[in-house]
Structures are given as structure tokens and as C-alpha cells.
């Protein structure tokens, strides 16, 4: 393995949102992927309008493209935005 997809990190308890738990979980996952597993690429996706997109940008993930009307949620079709981080980018930001 040289790459991994982060499927979802979701803070289900509304009272716990906005407290930095998602950011800490993402940082731990990134560290594990790049430092422990030695992966070269980590990628993820999010729906249009997902506020977590700002978190991913702040962590250093970069947009790669959009899968238009790719997922259905509650009967509505949503675009899915692809983001990734490469090992060199991680090292530059976190080492």
C-alpha cells in the first residue's frame, strides 16, 4: 500500500462539534498514514456544502476535482469534491 482513503470522521454528538475533535482526529490519522504506514498519498472526499471542507483546507489538503451529482442523500443529488495530501506536502507542513 502506498495510498489510503479517509472515509469519514464524523462528530455525531452535536454538543461536541466545534471543539477541535475532528481536527485532532484528522491530525492523528494523517500522522499514522504518513509516519507509521509510510504512505505516499492520503485522499478524501466531501459533499458540496460540508463545513468540514474548511478543516481539510486548513490541514493542507488540496482540491483535485469534482464528481458531479455523484451521491444521493435524502433524495437529492450532490457533487462530491475530491481532496488529497501527498507525503512531501505533509512533511513540509508537519515536520
N, CA and C of each residue as an Amber inpcrd file, in Angstrom:
protein
   285
   0.7760000  -1.1890000   0.0000000   0.0000000   0.0000000   0.0000000
   0.8260000   1.2660000   0.0000000   0.4620000   2.1320000  -0.8670000
   1.1160000   3.4410000  -0.9390000   0.1220000   4.5820000  -0.8060000
  -1.1880000   4.2640000  -0.7180000  -2.1860000   5.3190000  -0.5660000
  -3.3240000   4.8090000   0.2980000  -4.0890000   5.7450000   0.8450000
  -5.2460000   5.4040000   1.6700000  -6.3060000   6.4680000   1.5110000
  -7.5470000   6.0510000   1.6100000  -8.6640000   6.9970000   1.6010000
  -9.2310000   7.0910000   3.0030000  -9.4220000   8.3040000   3.4600000
 -10.1020000   8.5320000   4.7320000 -11.5860000   8.6380000   4.4030000
 -12.3550000   7.6870000   4.8920000 -13.7670000   7.6370000   4.5180000
 -14.5820000   8.6860000   5.2440000 -14.6300000   8.6530000   6.5300000
 -15.3970000   9.6490000   7.2630000 -14.8510000   9.7850000   8.6780000
 -14.7370000  10.9990000   9.1200000 -14.5520000  11.3010000  10.5360000
 -15.7400000  12.1950000  10.8600000 -16.5870000  11.7110000  11.7300000
 -17.8590000  12.3870000  11.9860000 -18.0610000  12.5290000  13.4840000
 -18.2930000  13.7460000  13.9290000 -18.6080000  14.0030000  15.3340000
 -20.1290000  13.9860000  15.4370000 -20.6850000  12.8630000  15.8770000
 -22.1300000  12.6660000  15.8850000 -22.8530000  13.4540000  16.9650000
 -22.2210000  13.6280000  18.1000000 -22.8500000  14.3540000  19.2030000
 -22.7410000  15.8570000  18.9370000 -23.8650000  16.4900000  18.6940000
 -23.8870000  17.9040000  18.2980000 -23.1670000  18.7850000  19.3210000
 -23.3220000  18.4960000  20.5940000 -22.6940000  19.3140000  21.6400000
 -21.1710000  19.2530000  21.5880000 -20.6080000  18.2380000  20.9500000
 -19.1520000  18.0920000  20.8830000 -18.5560000  18.6850000  19.6100000
 -19.3940000  19.1470000  18.7030000 -18.8890000  19.7370000  17.4640000
 -18.3050000  21.1260000  17.7350000 -17.3340000  21.5100000  16.9180000
 -16.7310000  22.8320000  17.0510000 -15.7230000  22.9440000  18.1830000
 -15.3040000  21.8270000  18.7220000 -14.3620000  21.8290000  19.8400000
 -12.9750000  21.3350000  19.4330000 -12.7560000  21.1200000  18.1320000
 -11.4480000  20.7080000  17.6610000 -11.2120000  19.2050000  17.6450000
 -12.2400000  18.4200000  17.9650000 -12.0700000  16.9690000  17.9970000
 -11.8270000  16.4040000  16.5990000 -12.5260000  16.9150000  15.6050000
 -12.3230000  16.4650000  14.2340000 -10.9170000  16.7850000  13.7470000
 -10.4260000  17.9660000  14.1140000  -9.0740000  18.3690000  13.7160000
  -8.0370000  17.4490000  14.3430000  -8.2030000  17.1460000  15.6250000
  -7.2620000  16.2530000  16.2990000  -7.3260000  14.8480000  15.7070000
  -8.5370000  14.3910000  15.3810000  -8.6780000  13.0640000  14.7690000
  -8.0040000  13.0240000  13.4020000  -8.1790000  14.0830000  12.6150000
  -7.5500000  14.1370000  11.2890000  -6.0350000  14.1700000  11.4050000
  -5.5070000  14.9620000  12.3270000  -4.0580000  15.0250000  12.5070000
  -3.4950000  13.6690000  12.9220000  -4.2030000  12.9820000  13.8030000
  -3.7540000  11.6560000  14.2300000  -3.7840000  10.6760000  13.0590000
  -4.8230000  10.7550000  12.2420000  -4.9350000   9.8650000  11.0880000
  -3.8310000  10.1620000  10.0740000  -3.5570000  11.4380000   9.8260000
  -2.5030000  11.8270000   8.8900000  -1.1380000  11.3390000   9.3870000
  -0.8800000  11.5340000  10.6780000   0.3870000  11.0810000  11.2590000
   0.5270000   9.5750000  11.1010000  -0.5140000   8.8450000  11.4050000
  -0.4840000   7.3910000  11.2830000  -0.2120000   6.9730000   9.8300000
  -0.9180000   7.5890000   8.8930000  -0.7700000   7.2270000   7.4760000
   0.6280000   7.5330000   6.9540000   1.1140000   8.7400000   7.2070000
   2.3870000   9.1500000   6.6220000   3.5990000   8.6760000   7.4230000
   3.5200000   8.7390000   8.7420000   4.6890000   8.4100000   9.5520000
   4.7640000   6.9310000   9.9170000   3.6460000   6.3380000  10.3070000
   3.6700000   4.9430000  10.7410000   3.5730000   3.9710000   9.5700000
   2.6850000   4.2460000   8.6360000   2.4990000   3.3490000   7.4940000
   3.4070000   3.6780000   6.3160000   3.9530000   4.8950000   6.2950000
   4.8360000   5.2990000   5.1990000   4.1150000   5.4900000   3.8740000
   2.8480000   5.9120000   3.9190000   2.0830000   6.1070000   2.6890000
   2.5660000   7.3380000   1.9410000   2.3270000   7.3660000   0.6630000
   2.7380000   8.4710000  -0.2060000   1.5940000   9.4390000  -0.4820000
   0.3540000   8.9900000  -0.2530000  -0.8170000   9.7910000  -0.6260000
  -1.9820000   9.4280000   0.2850000  -2.6760000  10.4520000   0.7600000
  -3.9120000  10.2750000   1.5160000  -4.9710000  11.1310000   0.8300000
  -6.1340000  10.5560000   0.6170000  -7.1790000  11.3280000  -0.0480000
  -8.5160000  11.1320000   0.6460000  -9.4270000  12.0400000   0.3650000
 -10.7580000  12.0270000   0.9610000 -11.7150000  12.7350000   0.0140000
 -12.9890000  12.6780000   0.3620000 -13.9710000  13.4360000  -0.4040000
 -14.9850000  14.0350000   0.5600000 -15.7460000  15.0040000   0.0630000
 -16.8290000  15.5920000   0.8550000 -17.9080000  16.1160000  -0.0780000
 -19.1050000  16.1670000   0.4440000 -20.2320000  16.7100000  -0.3030000
 -20.1340000  18.2280000  -0.4020000 -20.7430000  18.7840000  -1.4430000
 -20.8720000  20.2310000  -1.5490000 -21.5670000  20.7510000  -0.2940000
 -21.0070000  21.8010000   0.2730000 -21.6180000  22.4290000   1.4360000
 -21.1940000  21.8530000   2.7760000 -20.3550000  20.8430000   2.7850000
 -19.9090000  20.2590000   4.0450000 -18.9410000  21.2220000   4.7270000
 -19.2640000  21.6750000   5.9500000 -18.3670000  22.6220000   6.6230000
 -16.9850000  22.0450000   6.9250000 -16.8420000  20.7240000   6.9150000
 -15.5270000  20.1120000   7.1510000 -14.5400000  20.4530000   6.0430000
 -15.0290000  20.9180000   4.9010000 -14.1050000  21.2840000   3.8170000
 -13.1090000  22.3490000   4.2780000 -13.5380000  23.2480000   5.1530000
 -12.6360000  24.2850000   5.6660000 -11.5560000  23.6560000   6.5540000
 -11.9320000  22.6400000   7.3100000 -10.9560000  21.9230000   8.1310000
  -9.9090000  21.2680000   7.2530000 -10.3440000  20.5760000   6.2070000
  -9.4070000  19.8720000   5.3280000  -8.4350000  20.8510000   4.6670000
  -8.9490000  21.9860000   4.2250000  -8.0740000  23.0160000   3.6440000
  -7.0660000  23.5270000   4.6670000  -7.5360000  23.7640000   5.8870000
  -6.6430000  24.2990000   6.9240000  -5.5450000  23.2990000   7.2920000
  -5.8100000  22.0110000   7.1040000  -4.8140000  20.9870000   7.3890000
  -3.8110000  20.8040000   6.2540000  -4.1150000  21.3710000   5.0850000
  -3.1950000  21.2900000   3.9610000  -3.6460000  20.4160000   2.8060000
  -4.8580000  19.8630000   2.8840000  -5.3640000  19.0870000   1.7560000
  -5.6370000  20.0180000   0.5860000  -5.4900000  19.4880000  -0.6280000
  -5.6830000  20.2730000  -1.8430000  -6.7980000  19.6350000  -2.6780000
  -7.5650000  20.5060000  -3.3440000  -8.6350000  20.0160000  -4.2180000
  -8.0600000  19.3950000  -5.4770000  -8.6690000  18.3040000  -5.9000000
  -8.2670000  17.6240000  -7.1240000  -9.3530000  17.6600000  -8.1910000
 -10.5970000  17.7040000  -7.7860000 -11.6700000  17.6970000  -8.7750000
 -13.0130000  17.4570000  -8.1310000 -14.0250000  17.3840000  -8.9900000
 -15.4010000  17.2290000  -8.5340000 -16.0700000  16.1110000  -9.3280000
 -16.7340000  15.2240000  -8.6100000 -17.5970000  14.2220000  -9.2340000
 -19.0180000  14.7850000  -9.1690000 -19.5220000  15.2180000 -10.3040000
 -20.8100000  15.9130000 -10.3320000 -21.9650000  14.9440000 -10.1310000
 -22.9080000  15.3750000  -9.2700000 -24.0980000  14.5710000  -8.9520000
 -23.7280000  13.1110000  -8.7180000 -22.7600000  12.9010000  -7.8700000
 -22.2060000  11.5700000  -7.6600000 -22.8590000  10.7980000  -6.5270000
 -23.4430000  11.4930000  -5.5630000 -24.0570000  10.8190000  -4.4160000
 -25.4540000  11.3600000  -4.1640000 -26.2760000  10.4840000  -3.6400000
 -27.6530000  10.8740000  -3.3110000 -27.8200000  10.8120000  -1.8040000
 -28.3830000  11.8730000  -1.2520000 -28.6590000  11.9400000   0.1830000
 -30.0420000  12.5490000   0.3430000 -30.9120000  11.8260000   1.0030000
 -32.2950000  12.2840000   1.2010000 -32.9610000  12.6540000  -0.1230000
 -32.6810000  11.8790000  -1.1560000 -33.3030000  12.0880000  -2.4580000
 -32.7090000  13.2050000  -3.2970000 -31.6600000  13.8450000  -2.8090000
 -31.0290000  14.9560000  -3.5260000 -29.6500000  14.5030000  -4.0100000
 -29.3380000  14.8360000  -5.2560000 -28.0170000  14.5200000  -5.7950000
 -27.0210000  15.6130000  -5.4120000 -25.8550000  15.1970000  -4.9360000
 -24.8120000  16.1240000  -4.5110000 -23.5400000  15.8730000  -5.3000000
 -22.7990000  16.9610000  -5.5220000 -21.4480000  16.8360000  -6.0600000
 -20.5390000  16.3490000  -4.9330000 -19.5050000  15.6100000  -5.3050000
 -18.5200000  15.1260000  -4.3480000 -17.1690000  15.7120000  -4.7430000
 -16.5520000  16.4200000  -3.8130000 -15.2790000  17.0990000  -4.0440000
 -14.1420000  16.2110000  -3.5440000 -13.1560000  15.9830000  -4.4000000
 -12.0120000  15.1500000  -4.0570000 -10.8580000  16.0280000  -3.5760000
 -10.1970000  15.5890000  -2.5010000  -9.0520000  16.3040000  -1.9450000
  -7.9680000  15.2910000  -1.6080000  -6.7170000  15.7470000  -1.6170000
  -5.6190000  14.8480000  -1.2540000  -4.4780000  15.6220000  -0.6170000
  -3.5890000  14.8390000  -0.0040000  -2.3260000  15.3470000   0.5030000
  -1.2700000  14.3070000   0.1520000  -0.1270000  14.7940000  -0.3050000
   0.9900000  13.9200000  -0.6270000   1.9900000  13.9180000   0.5210000
   2.8000000  12.8800000   0.5840000   3.7730000  12.7330000   1.6610000
   4.6760000  13.9670000   1.7820000   5.1840000  14.4740000   0.6680000
   6.0630000  15.6430000   0.7090000   5.3520000  16.8650000   1.2790000
   4.0840000  17.0280000   0.9360000   3.3030000  18.1510000   1.4650000
   3.1270000  18.0090000   2.9770000   2.8460000  16.7960000   3.4200000
   2.7070000  16.5390000   4.8580000   4.0000000  16.8830000   5.5920000
   5.1130000  16.3970000   5.0750000   6.4080000  16.6450000   5.7270000
   6.7190000  18.1400000   5.8000000   6.4000000  18.8610000   4.7310000
   6.6540000  20.3020000   4.7150000   5.8280000  21.0180000   5.7770000
   4.6030000  20.5780000   5.9990000   3.7100000  21.2500000   6.9340000
   3.8870000  20.7920000   8.3830000   4.2430000  19.5240000   8.5890000
   4.1560000  18.9540000   9.9410000   5.4790000  18.4270000  10.4820000
   6.5740000  18.5840000   9.7880000   7.8570000  18.1110000  10.3030000
   8.7500000  19.2780000  10.6520000
